[in-house]
Amino acid sequence: MNRLSHISEFLGLRKSTVGMLCMVVLVGMGERMAERFLPIYLIALGGGALSIGLLNGLDNLLSALYSFPGGFLSDRLGIKRALLVFNIMAMCGFLVVILIPAWQAVLVGAVFFLSWTAISLPATMSLVAKLLPKNKRTMGVSMHSLVRRIPMALGPILGGLCIGFWGERDGVRVAFAAALLLCFVAVVLQQSFIEDDLSKTASDRQTIRPEKNPLRLFKEMDSSLKRLLVSDILVRFCEQIPYAFVVVWCMKVISKPVTALQFGFLTSIEMATAFLIYLPVAYFADRCSKKPFVVTTFLFFTFFPLVLLFCQSFTWLVFAFILRGFKEFGEPTRKALIMDLAPEHREAAMFGLYYLLRDVVVSIAAFGGAFLWQIGPTTNFFVAFLCGLAGTVGFALWGRDLTSIS
């Protein structure tokens, strides 16, 4: 029993975090079974490259627009109620895609289900911040990131099997039906495990009001956090310019295209790589300087599109997706740093504001990626690389550690 307690303490596990992690696995599993193959589904329904770019841009734009309301609602309603609202939104989106087999319906449904991660992330990060001390937050965020990779690894394989059995059209709809069922189970578990009010004490609720004006909240943002934000924006340009076209590149463009199931395995290789590095990195990041971990993860983001450009078969793509898995090296550290720098009792809202500002700008890159792809995959991937390089160098030169802040 003492050993289990020691392990739970080391991993930063509490009853509420266990409930949150169960929710992340179940909703994420359904989401990843279907969402990763949406570009192929759009093509099967008659949509072209611009519809794929529109979907990816919509993903980033909604992630931005929903992040701040997600943080505000978490502070206003409490974490448990807010997560319930967010899960019901995702279920509505799944239903739209299941019932209406048209590419326009996919975009409508995406307004609801693509928002789940973005709108729920401030609440889950706030839960970690409120339950764990600062010297355990990177571990807590890493556990969230690690568990989130379970559906990322298994979901595409199951989705690939659905496509293999039922085809590109019906297979994706079957995957969305499974997503709906898993989301319902997640709601039941989340409501059972997460405590009613983790946000504040009764006296806090009387004296501290959630800030609904993002301009006022921006004035409270630490200058070091602003510098991190600028570099992060450039690095996300690198990720999002080619993001929606990675599956198209692998399954349609290269000299030896892969199958849907093989692409699922590539994604699993990426997630397995991330799995292996999360806990060791979290252990050291909680005990030493955070900046090297963030710079390293920015480097992995930067070089992925450049390496992908030269991969023309499944064997070489394995190497590229291992590299892509290493981009998670410092991601939990970056998220923990955001929470550390956020004002007390403003964690969820500040986290949401950070993602609002970041993803509104990055959505431009996602939309622009479609036009760069029409020029050519080489142009798309190389422009992405240059953006990542600028962001990485900028943070290496001007970024600051939490330990250096007075």
C-alpha positions in Angstrom: 0.0 0.0 0.0 2.8 2.4 0.9 4.5 1.5 -2.4 1.3 2.4 -4.3 1.1 5.7 -2.4 4.7 6.5 -3.3 4.1 5.8 -7.0 0.9 7.9 -6.9 2.8 10.8 -5.2 5.7 10.5 -7.7 3.3 10.7 -10.7 1.1 13.4 -9.1 -2.0 11.3 -9.1 -5.2 12.3 -7.2 -8.8 11.1 -7.4 -9.8 14.1 -9.5 -6.8 13.8 -11.8 -7.6 10.1 -12.4 -11.1 11.1 -13.4 -9.7 13.7 -15.8 -7.2 11.2 -17.3 -10.0 8.7 -17.9 -12.0 11.3 -19.7 -8.9 12.3 -21.8 -8.4 8.7 -22.9 -12.0 7.9 -23.8 -12.9 11.2 -25.6 -9.5 11.2 -27.3 -9.8 7.6 -28.5 -13.0 8.3 -30.3 -11.7 11.6 -31.6 -8.5 10.2 -33.0 -10.2 7.2 -34.6 -11.9 9.6 -37.0 -10.3 13.1 -36.9 -6.9 12.0 -38.2 -8.5 10.7 -41.4 -10.7 13.7 -42.1 -8.6 15.0 -45.0 -9.1 11.6 -46.7 -12.8 11.6 -45.9 -13.2 15.1 -47.3 -11.6 14.0 -50.6 -13.9 10.9 -50.7 -16.9 13.2 -50.2 -15.8 15.5 -53.1 -13.9 18.2 -51.2 -10.6 19.3 -52.6 -7.3 20.7 -51.3 -9.0 24.0 -50.3 -11.5 22.1 -48.2 -8.7 20.4 -46.3 -7.0 23.7 -45.8 -10.3 25.2 -44.6 -10.7 22.3 -42.1 -7.1 22.8 -40.7 -7.5 26.5 -40.6 -10.9 26.1 -38.9 -9.2 23.8 -36.3 -6.7 26.4 -35.4 -9.1 29.3 -35.5 -11.6 27.5 -33.2 -8.8 26.3 -30.9 -7.9 30.0 -30.5 -11.5 31.3 -30.2 -12.5 28.6 -27.7 -9.4 28.7 -25.5 -10.2 31.9 -23.7 -14.0 31.1 -23.2 -12.9 27.6 -22.0 -10.7 29.2 -19.4 -13.3 31.7 -18.3 -16.0 29.1 -18.0 -13.7 26.9 -16.0 -13.1 29.8 -13.5 -16.8 30.7 -13.6 -18.6 27.3 -13.5 -15.9 25.2 -11.8 -13.8 22.6 -13.5 -16.4 19.7 -13.2 -19.3 21.6 -14.7 -17.3 23.2 -17.5 -15.9 19.8 -18.6 -19.5 18.4 -18.8 -20.5 21.3 -21.1 -17.4 20.7 -23.3 -18.0 17.0 -23.7 -21.7 17.5 -24.7 -20.4 19.9 -27.4 -18.1 17.3 -28.8 -21.0 14.7 -28.9 -23.1 17.1 -30.9 -20.4 17.5 -33.5 -20.0 13.7 -33.8 -23.7 13.4 -34.4 -23.7 15.9 -37.3 -21.0 13.9 -39.2 -22.7 10.6 -38.5 -26.1 11.7 -39.8 -25.0 13.9 -42.8 -22.4 12.4 -45.2 -21.4 15.6 -46.9 -18.1 17.5 -46.7 -19.9 20.7 -45.7 -21.4 18.8 -42.8 -17.9 17.8 -41.7 -17.0 21.5 -41.4 -20.2 22.2 -39.4 -19.6 19.3 -37.1 -16.0 20.3 -36.7 -17.2 23.6 -35.1 -18.2 21.3 -32.1 -15.8 18.3 -31.9 -12.6 20.0 -33.1 -13.0 22.4 -30.2 -12.9 19.8 -27.5 -9.2 19.7 -26.8 -8.8 23.5 -27.0 -11.8 24.4 -24.9 -11.1 21.7 -22.2 -7.3 22.2 -22.0 -7.4 25.3 -19.7 -9.7 23.4 -17.3 -7.5 20.3 -17.2 -4.3 22.4 -16.8 -6.1 24.4 -14.0 -7.0 21.2 -12.3 -3.3 20.1 -12.3 -2.2 23.5 -11.0 -4.7 23.6 -8.2 -4.1 20.0 -7.0 -0.3 19.9 -7.3 2.5 22.0 -5.9 4.8 23.8 -8.3 7.6 21.2 -8.0 5.2 18.5 -9.3 3.4 20.5 -12.0 5.6 19.4 -14.9 5.0 15.8 -13.8 1.3 16.4 -13.6 1.2 18.0 -17.0 3.4 15.2 -18.4 1.0 12.5 -17.1 -1.8 14.4 -18.9 0.3 14.5 -22.1 1.4 10.9 -21.7 -2.1 9.6 -21.2 -3.4 11.8 -24.1 -1.0 9.9 -26.4 -2.7 6.6 -25.7 -5.6 7.5 -28.0 -3.3 9.3 -30.3 -1.4 6.0 -30.7 -4.2 3.5 -30.8 -7.0 5.7 -32.4 -5.5 5.9 -35.9 -4.9 2.2 -36.0 -8.5 1.5 -35.1 -9.6 4.2 -37.6 -7.4 2.6 -40.3 -9.1 -0.8 -39.6 -12.5 0.9 -40.0 -11.5 2.3 -43.3 -10.1 -1.1 -44.3 -13.4 -2.8 -43.5 -15.9 -0.2 -44.6 -14.1 2.1 -47.0 -13.1 5.7 -46.8 -16.6 7.0 -46.5 -18.5 4.6 -44.3 -15.4 3.7 -42.3 -14.9 7.2 -41.0 -18.6 7.4 -40.1 -18.4 4.2 -38.1 -15.4 5.6 -36.3 -17.4 8.7 -35.4 -20.2 6.5 -34.0 -17.6 4.8 -31.8 -16.4 8.3 -30.7 -19.9 9.2 -29.7 -20.3 6.1 -27.5 -16.9 6.6 -25.8 -17.6 10.3 -25.1 -20.8 9.3 -23.3 -18.9 6.9 -21.1 -16.3 9.6 -20.4 -19.0 11.9 -19.2 -20.2 9.3 -16.7 -16.7 8.7 -15.3 -15.7 12.3 -15.3 -18.8 13.3 -13.3 -18.1 10.4 -10.8 -14.5 11.1 -10.1 -13.8 14.8 -10.3 -14.7 16.8 -7.2 -17.4 19.3 -7.4 -15.4 22.5 -6.9 -11.6 22.5 -7.1 -11.4 26.1 -8.1 -11.8 28.2 -5.0 -12.9 28.3 -1.4 -16.2 30.0 -0.5 -14.3 33.2 0.6 -12.3 33.2 -2.7 -15.5 33.1 -4.7 -16.7 36.3 -3.0 -13.5 38.2 -3.5 -12.1 36.9 -6.8 -14.1 37.3 -10.0 -13.1 35.6 -13.2 -11.8 38.2 -15.7 -13.9 38.1 -18.9 -12.0 40.9 -20.7 -9.0 39.5 -22.5 -7.4 42.9 -22.9 -7.4 43.5 -19.1 -6.0 40.0 -18.6 -3.3 40.6 -21.1 -1.9 43.4 -19.0 -1.4 40.8 -16.2 0.7 38.5 -18.5 4.3 38.3 -17.5 6.8 39.7 -20.0 8.7 36.4 -20.1 5.5 34.6 -21.0 5.0 37.1 -23.8 8.4 36.2 -25.2 7.6 32.5 -25.0 4.3 33.2 -26.8 6.0 34.9 -29.8 8.5 32.1 -30.3 5.7 29.5 -29.8 3.7 31.2 -32.6 6.5 30.9 -35.1 7.1 27.2 -34.2 3.4 26.5 -34.5 3.6 28.0 -38.0 6.2 25.3 -38.7 3.8 22.6 -37.4 0.5 23.8 -38.9 1.6 24.8 -42.5 2.0 21.2 -43.5 -0.1 19.5 -40.7 -3.2 18.6 -42.6 -1.2 17.5 -45.7 1.1 15.0 -43.9 -1.5 12.2 -44.3 -2.0 13.2 -48.0 1.8 13.2 -48.6 2.2 9.8 -47.0 -0.9 8.1 -48.7 -1.1 9.9 -52.0 2.1 11.7 -53.1 5.3 9.9 -52.2 6.8 7.3 -54.7 5.7 4.4 -52.5 2.5 5.5 -50.8 1.4 3.9 -47.5 -2.0 2.4 -46.6 -4.4 3.9 -44.0 -3.3 1.1 -41.6 0.4 1.8 -42.2 -0.2 5.5 -41.5 -2.0 4.5 -38.3 1.2 2.6 -37.3 3.3 5.6 -38.1 1.2 7.7 -35.8 1.6 5.0 -33.1 5.4 5.1 -33.6 5.3 8.8 -33.0 3.2 8.4 -29.8 5.4 5.6 -28.5 8.4 7.8 -28.9 6.7 10.5 -26.9 5.7 7.9 -24.2 9.3 6.9 -23.6 10.5 10.5 -23.0 7.7 12.1 -21.0 8.4 10.9 -17.4 12.3 11.2 -17.5 12.0 14.7 -18.9 9.4 15.7 -16.4 11.5 14.4 -13.5 14.5 16.5 -14.5 12.5 19.6 -15.7 10.9 19.9 -12.2 14.4 20.0 -10.7 16.5 22.2 -13.1 16.3 24.9 -15.8 13.3 24.7 -18.1 14.6 26.7 -21.0 16.9 23.9 -22.5 13.9 21.6 -22.6 11.7 24.1 -24.5 14.5 25.0 -27.0 15.1 21.3 -27.7 11.4 20.6 -28.4 11.3 23.6 -30.7 14.2 22.1 -32.7 12.4 18.8 -33.2 9.3 20.8 -34.4 11.5 22.7 -36.8 13.3 19.7 -38.5 10.3 17.4 -39.0 8.9 19.0 -42.3 12.5 19.2 -43.7 13.1 15.5 -43.0 9.6 14.5 -44.2 10.3 16.0 -47.6 13.0 13.4 -48.3 10.9 10.4 -47.1 9.5 8.4 -50.0 8.7 5.0 -48.4 7.3 3.5 -45.2 10.7 2.7 -44.0 12.0 6.2 -44.2 8.7 7.6 -42.8 9.3 5.5 -39.6 12.4 7.6 -39.0 10.5 10.9 -39.7 7.7 10.0 -37.3 10.2 9.0 -34.5 11.6 12.5 -35.0 8.1 13.9 -34.8 7.6 12.0 -31.5 10.6 13.8 -30.0 8.8 17.1 -30.5 7.0 16.3 -27.2 10.3 16.5 -25.4 9.6 19.9 -23.8 5.9 20.4 -24.4 4.8 19.5 -20.8 7.6 21.8 -19.5 6.2 24.7 -21.7 2.7 24.2 -20.4 3.9 23.9 -16.8 5.8 27.2 -17.3 2.6 28.9 -18.5 0.8 27.8 -15.3 3.7 28.9 -13.1 3.8 32.4 -14.6 0.0 32.8 -14.5 -1.4 35.0 -11.6 -2.9 33.0 -8.8 -6.6 32.2 -9.3 -6.2 33.2 -12.9 -4.5 30.0 -14.2 -7.3 28.7 -16.5 -8.1 32.1 -17.9 -4.4 33.0 -18.5 -3.8 29.6 -20.1 -6.8 30.2 -22.4 -5.6 33.7 -23.2 -2.2 32.4 -24.2 -3.8 29.9 -26.6 -6.3 32.4 -27.9 -3.5 34.8 -28.9 -1.3 32.0 -30.3 -3.8 30.1 -32.3 -5.6 33.1 -33.8 -2.3 34.0 -35.5 -1.4 30.4 -36.3 -4.7 29.8 -38.0 -3.3 32.1 -40.8 -0.6 29.5 -41.3 -3.1 26.7 -41.5 -5.1 28.5 -44.2 -1.9 29.5 -46.0 -0.7 25.9 -46.0 -3.3 25.0 -48.6 -2.1 27.6 -51.0 1.6 26.7 -50.4 0.6 23.0 -51.1 -0.9 24.0 -54.4 2.5 25.6 -55.4 4.1 22.3 -54.3 4.9 20.1 -51.3 8.5 21.3 -51.3 7.4 24.9 -50.9 5.0 24.0 -48.1 7.6 22.0 -46.1 10.5 24.4 -46.6 8.5 27.5 -45.6 7.4 25.6 -42.5 11.0 24.8 -41.7 12.1 28.4 -41.9 9.3 29.5 -39.6 10.4 27.0 -37.0 14.0 28.0 -37.3 13.1 31.7 -36.6 11.1 30.8 -33.5 13.7 28.4 -32.1 16.6 30.9 -32.5 14.4 33.7 -31.1 13.6 31.8 -27.9 17.2 30.5 -27.5 18.4 34.2 -27.6 15.7 36.0 -25.7 13.7 33.4 -23.8 14.0 33.4 -20.0 13.8 30.6 -17.4 11.3 30.7 -14.5 14.3 30.5 -12.2 15.7 33.8 -13.7 12.5 35.7 -12.9 12.7 37.8 -9.8 
